[in-house]
Amino acid sequence: MSISILQEKMNIGRASLYYYFRNKEELLLCSIEEYYIKKFDSFYESLNDDITIDELIDKFVEYYKNIYDLLTLYSDEEYLFSKLNSLLIYAAAHFPAIKEKLKETRIRKFQLWKRAVEVSHKRKLIKQDIDIDLISSIFSGITYEPSKNPEKPAADDITSLDGYRRSCLLLLDLIKTDVWKENQI
């Protein structure tokens, strides 16, 4: 995204933009810190220690929806998360501090899933013979990216938010026990 497009979307002049940011790189760093890292930190801190897998699935769906809604304020919807991922990769490749913060965010995401898997395991809601680290890794690796095909309904597209939720629930169905099913009644 160019400075000109940013100015137009934000309805401010170039001088005002450069008053706060020396260049595009500084703007990029600030944006990633404010709208990606801090949002995740806030999300992370808002969760209970006793969250179960199904609750965390719903929380991540809500989190991704909030990020999506925020991003669509200033960008076209098509390929939105691809653009975000490209920016994150660029920033990580060029700025060691951002690379480290993104690594910490990825670790914290894994820790969230591990905590939810452990709580569900302790409550005997999931099978007791599972590898907690492996299942946590699989859950934390399921990503959300909005549909790149506007002709295809979101419900039929694995890259939709609904597809993200269905993928997580499918994995949960593979590991949950009858105790879980009894608690859902």
matplotlib code that plots the C-alpha trace (Angstrom):
import matplotlib.pyplot as plt

x = [0.0, 1.4, 1.5, -0.9, -3.5, -3.0, -3.5, -6.7, -8.1, -7.2, -8.3, -5.1, -2.3, 1.1, 2.7, 0.5, 1.4, 5.1, 4.7, 4.0, 6.1, 9.5, 8.9, 6.9, 9.0, 8.3, 4.6, 4.7, 6.5, 4.0, 1.0, 2.2, 2.9, -0.4, -2.8, -1.3, 1.0, -0.9, -4.3, -3.0, -1.5, -4.8, -6.6, -4.2, -4.6, -8.4, -8.6, -9.2, -6.7, -9.4, -10.5, -11.5, -10.9, -14.4, -14.3, -10.9, -12.2, -15.0, -12.6, -10.2, -13.1, -14.1, -10.5, -10.0, -13.3, -12.2, -8.9, -10.7, -13.1, -10.3, -8.3, -11.3, -11.7, -8.5, -8.2, -10.1, -11.3, -9.8, -6.5, -6.6, -4.9, -2.4, -1.4, -1.2, 1.0, 3.2, 3.7, 4.5, 7.0, 8.6, 8.8, 10.2, 12.9, 14.0, 13.4, 14.8, 12.7, 9.5, 10.8, 11.3, 7.8, 6.2, 8.0, 6.8, 3.2, 3.5, 4.8, 2.0, -0.6, 0.8, 0.7, -3.0, -3.9, -1.8, -3.5, -7.0, -6.0, -4.6, -7.8, -10.0, -7.7, -7.8, -11.6, -11.6, -13.4, -10.9, -9.2, -6.6, -4.1, -3.4, -0.1, -1.0, 1.9, 1.1, -2.6, -1.8, 0.6, -2.1, -4.7, -2.3, -1.3, -4.8, -5.0, -7.7, -7.6, -10.8, -11.9, -9.9, -12.8, -15.7, -17.8, -17.6, -19.8, -17.8, -19.4, -18.0, -14.5, -11.9, -10.3, -13.4, -13.9, -16.6, -14.1, -11.6, -14.1, -15.2, -11.6, -11.0, -14.3, -13.5, -10.2, -12.0, -14.5, -11.6, -10.4, -13.4, -14.9, -18.4, -17.9, -17.7, -20.9, -22.7, -21.7, -23.1, -26.6]
y = [0.0, 3.4, 6.5, 8.2, 5.4, 5.6, 9.4, 8.9, 6.2, 8.1, 11.4, 13.2, 15.1, 13.7, 16.2, 15.0, 11.4, 12.2, 14.3, 11.0, 8.6, 9.3, 6.8, 3.8, 1.4, 3.2, 3.3, -0.5, -1.2, 0.9, -0.7, -4.3, -3.5, -1.7, -3.7, -7.2, -7.8, -5.7, -7.1, -10.6, -9.7, -8.3, -11.4, -13.7, -11.9, -11.9, -15.7, -17.8, -20.4, -23.1, -22.6, -25.7, -26.5, -25.6, -22.3, -21.4, -22.2, -19.7, -17.1, -17.5, -17.1, -13.9, -12.7, -13.3, -11.7, -8.6, -8.5, -8.9, -6.1, -3.8, -4.5, -4.1, -0.5, 0.4, -2.1, -4.0, -7.4, -9.4, -11.1, -9.1, -11.7, -12.5, -8.9, -9.0, -12.1, -10.6, -7.5, -9.7, -11.7, -8.5, -7.0, -10.1, -10.4, -6.7, -5.9, -8.3, -6.8, -7.5, -11.0, -11.7, -10.4, -12.5, -15.5, -14.8, -14.4, -17.8, -19.4, -17.9, -19.1, -22.6, -22.2, -21.2, -24.3, -26.4, -25.0, -25.6, -29.2, -29.8, -28.5, -30.6, -33.6, -33.1, -33.0, -36.2, -34.4, -35.7, -39.0, -39.7, -41.4, -38.4, -36.6, -33.2, -31.3, -32.8, -32.0, -28.5, -28.0, -29.1, -26.7, -23.8, -24.5, -24.3, -20.8, -18.5, -16.7, -15.3, -16.7, -15.6, -16.6, -14.2, -16.5, -19.3, -19.1, -18.9, -21.9, -24.1, -22.7, -24.0, -20.6, -18.9, -18.1, -20.7, -23.1, -22.3, -23.1, -26.3, -27.5, -27.0, -28.7, -31.6, -32.1, -31.8, -34.5, -36.9, -36.6, -35.9, -38.5, -39.5, -37.3, -34.3, -35.4, -35.9, -32.4, -30.9, -32.2]
z = [0.0, -0.9, 1.2, -1.2, -0.7, 3.1, 3.0, 1.0, 3.3, 6.4, 5.0, 6.1, 4.3, 3.5, 5.9, 8.8, 8.1, 8.1, 11.2, 13.1, 11.0, 9.4, 6.6, 5.4, 7.4, 10.7, 9.8, 9.0, 12.3, 14.3, 12.5, 13.2, 16.8, 17.4, 15.2, 15.3, 18.3, 20.8, 19.6, 20.1, 23.5, 24.6, 23.3, 25.1, 28.4, 28.2, 28.3, 31.4, 32.5, 32.5, 28.9, 27.0, 23.3, 22.1, 24.0, 22.5, 19.0, 19.5, 20.9, 18.0, 15.5, 17.3, 17.4, 13.6, 12.8, 14.8, 12.9, 9.6, 10.4, 11.4, 8.2, 5.9, 7.2, 5.2, 2.5, -0.1, 1.0, -1.8, -0.7, 2.6, 4.8, 2.1, 2.1, 5.9, 5.8, 3.2, 5.4, 8.4, 6.4, 5.0, 8.5, 10.1, 7.3, 7.7, 11.4, 14.0, 16.8, 14.8, 14.0, 17.7, 18.6, 15.9, 17.2, 20.7, 19.4, 17.6, 20.8, 22.9, 20.4, 20.8, 24.6, 24.4, 22.5, 24.8, 27.9, 26.3, 25.4, 28.9, 30.5, 28.2, 28.9, 32.7, 32.6, 30.5, 27.7, 25.2, 24.7, 27.4, 25.0, 22.8, 22.5, 24.0, 22.3, 18.9, 19.1, 20.4, 17.5, 15.0, 16.5, 16.6, 13.0, 11.6, 10.1, 9.0, 5.7, 4.1, 0.8, -2.2, -4.5, -4.2, -6.4, -3.9, -0.8, 2.4, 4.0, 1.2, 1.4, 3.8, 3.9, 5.2, 8.9, 9.0, 7.4, 10.1, 12.7, 11.0, 10.7, 14.4, 15.3, 13.0, 14.8, 18.2, 17.1, 16.4, 20.0, 22.2, 24.5, 25.6, 28.7, 26.4, 24.6, 28.0, 29.1, 25.9, 26.6]

ax = plt.figure().add_subplot(projection="3d")
ax.plot(x, y, z, "-o")
ax.set_aspect("equal")
plt.show()
